[in-house]
Amino acid sequence: MRPWARLGFWLPLAAVFVWGLVVLLIGEDTLRETTFTLMMFVGMASSLNILLGYTGYVSFGHIVFFGLGGYFGFYLLSQQGLWLLPAAVGGGLLSGVLAGLLGLAVLRLRGAYFALATIGINEAARAFVSNFGPFGGATGLFVNFQAYQAYGGAGPALWTTFTYLWLVTLAVLLVSALVQGSRFGLGLMAIREDEDAAMVMGVAAPRAKTIAFMLSAFFPGIIGTLYFFKNGNVEPGDAFQLHMSIEALVMIMLGGQGTVAGPALGAVVYQGLRGYLLTSPLFKSLHLAMAGLFLLLIVLFVPAGAVGWLRHRFPRLRKVLT
Amino acid sequence: MRRLLFLLGALTVTALLAGGMAGAATKNVVIGFTASQTGKLNVEAIRQINGLNLWIEQVNEAGGVKLPDGTVLKFQAKFYDDESKKERVQELYTKLINQDKADFLISPYSSGLADAAAVIAQQYNRILISAGAASDSTYKKGYTLIFQVYTPASRYLTGALDLLAKMDPAAKKLAIIHEKDKFSTDVVEALKKYAEGKGYQVGLYEGYEPGTTDFAPFINKIPAGTDAILGGGHFADTSTFAKQLHEKGIKAKMVALLVAPPEPKFAELGEAAVGVIGPSQWEPLATTYNKDTAQKLNLPFVGPSVEEFNKAYQAKYKETPSYHSAGGYVAGLLLGEAIKQAGSTDTAKVKEALDKMDLLTFYGRLKFDTAKDHGLQIGHEMIYTQWQKDAQGKLVNQIVWPEAFRTAEAKLYRQ
């Protein structure tokens, strides 16, 4: 059966489609900002899931692609005068190519060694950017407020950025679902279960892993450009925050790794909860402790994540939740 | 007939009373901001909020700000924790403006966060007073509603060189070691340019990563015969750097570092703090910012005196105010004064009042650039402090520069 013939293929896509559409139709600024943060993490977690969920390779360096790709996209935009969309795609392409090159080196490592190498890459990338002249070194780059005029003013520019982010998030979910349902995806999952056995069975593991790595790196580059454009500036400290990589991992675990809907759900729940706790008068000072407690409970009692648990508990849902 | 007249009279009185009441209506002015209550910037950020809250409390107790139409304005703070992280700042400022109906905004602490907030403020046509953010670059972006309270980064350490020239005209060799973040880099880039223009040799110019805790590699690289060591970054790293300079027994005529030395907490370093010079936006000792000076400069003096501010702050928070506290207070003071002069809370009118403003406060002079770098602080001057031992051997922070404001003569670091 073709993957798109199943209901589960369309469900996460439809949810994000309707969600973004509703925000656009309501046109309320606060809602847009909250959704922007949420959707950014849906995109980040879902793109990381293409590597982590399907191949089982845990990467702490996902933020590198967000940072470097975003930096490059922002450079194209602010220094070379490119329009937002081509600049963002440029950032994504750089991330993808970089992942391809890196993959050749680090994807030979397995398990904890791969995870450790990815932490190193994060630090290396930040150190590189802080010393790289064209990217503004430690002071970073910025766009003049006038730059937003080209998009019809600052308000419309933020809406445009939001719309692009929405489309990118849809694209991530589409690619994730296509990979999951394809022969290529099956190969990846075989690698996750037993890499040696998969190779014996004819899966070209090194190539498959590298492609998965490139796919998972492409989207953060685009998201990074959009995010930095919205901020109006970029600095090394903001671009390479290890905690964002870790948060993306947590979201995947929360929602259910290796599923399409899981990471998206995990991102919404995790960020939604944090955003709520941060601004609620009661928990304002306790939000981090509360979020920690919540995570502990999830990891202890629902290790397969929400979607994994539902699939296990209600076999009928397996058709709907992929 | 009499009854009717009585009724009419009663109605008229009621109407008049109601009219009078409406004329003296109170309006709540919401000042919105985010603050880093958690995360790496919380020491400085909390002092800044304390300062602002003190102003709000005082202005409301004094009956608020009265507008020409009789409306009395009372102020109210509305804020969220930004966790010292940028990804939340824009979301929270949008919420402050749209949901909490903030009329005016104060920036978060630190230049990076303030930059992210500035975009939102300008977009929603809100005035943002930036306190605790010194980068010059924010004002090169074409904003018209962002006003800076701090002396900009480019002038943070240049005065230390003027002081060095005074202390020892023969001193020529400098070492600059700084945190590689936006603020500190802005500072030292301007410093290096200024130093080279004055004929100094910069023998070492190195940046360290934010979060560095071991400075030995940098200290070991300081060339022999260096006269002055300048740089640093934020509180935690700069304190550690000063401590390790002392432990390594480095000899120099001057050590001038960013942010940490003016903080009262810096004294906890004990011996390592002695002789360290720091640029400060303001000091509790700076009593020369008073009405007499204002008269001499032909400027209006606004707000409490330095002594009054110190006393009130000490009474409320049981600690000596630092320049972050003063910055928070003066952000409110500035806003209140601008509203008073504009006679309105309308953004365009208050902006105009801020553009015209040139006054002296307990915090120093305040005047904004209205030309190319709109909103950049051009009136305020840095003062330089040095930790010295008094007759009893106790550590005290003295103002050593500019000469006009000094409370003690600057001493050499270690010889």
Interface residues (C-beta under 8 A of the other chain):
Chain A: E28 D29 T30 R32 E33 T34 F36 T37 M40 R126 A127 S130 G137 A138 T139 G140 F142 V143 N144 F145 Q146 Y148 A154 G155 L158 Y227 K230 N231 G232 N233 E235 P236 G237 D238 Q241 M244 G275 L278 T279 K284 S285 H287 L288
Chain B: Q37 T38 Y80 D81 E83 K85 K86 E87 R88 Q90 E91 L92 T94 K95 I97 N98 Q99 G112 D115 A116 A118 V119 Q122 Q123 Y124 S137 K140 K141 G142 Y143 K180 D181 K182 S184 T185 D186 E189 G207 E209 P210
